[in-house]
C-alpha cells in the first residue's frame, strides 16, 4: 500500500517582506520511497503565516486525484487553524471568536476547499529540530523566496 506524506514550510525575510514556501511530497511503500516531488514558490510582499498556508495549499492542490495524505507542518498556526478553528470561523461567517475578520481568509478558504477533496491527517513537528524532510521543505521555501529578495 502506498502512503502519501507532505512536509510543508514557509519562510519570510521580514514579516511582512519577501517570502517563500516549500513542499516535499513523498509516496512511500513501507520504508521505501516510490515517488518524490518538490514544490516551491514565493511572493514579493507577504507574511510568514501566508507562506505557511501556501505551502499546505500547494501540497494538496498538487494531488491529481482524491487521496489519503499526512501533511506535516512546523506551523502551529496552520495545524491549529485547520484542525481547531476553521469550523468555527465558517460557522461565524469568517469571524473569529472575538468577532474580528479572520486574517488570510482567502487562503483559509482555499485550504478548506483543497483539503475537502482528500482525507488529510495533520501533524505538527518542531521546526529546525533536525527532521530531514522538514529541513528540506525549509530549504525549498528559502529557494522560493530568493527571486523576490
Buried (B, 14 or more C-beta within 10 A) or exposed (E): EEBBBBBBBBBBBEEBBBBBBBBBBBBBEEEEEEEEEBBBBBBEEBBBBBBBBBBBBBBBBEBEEEBEBBBBBBBEBBBEBBBEBBEEBBEEEEBEEEEEEBEBEEBBBBBBEBBEEBEBEBEBEEBEEEBEBBBBBBBBBBBBBEEBE
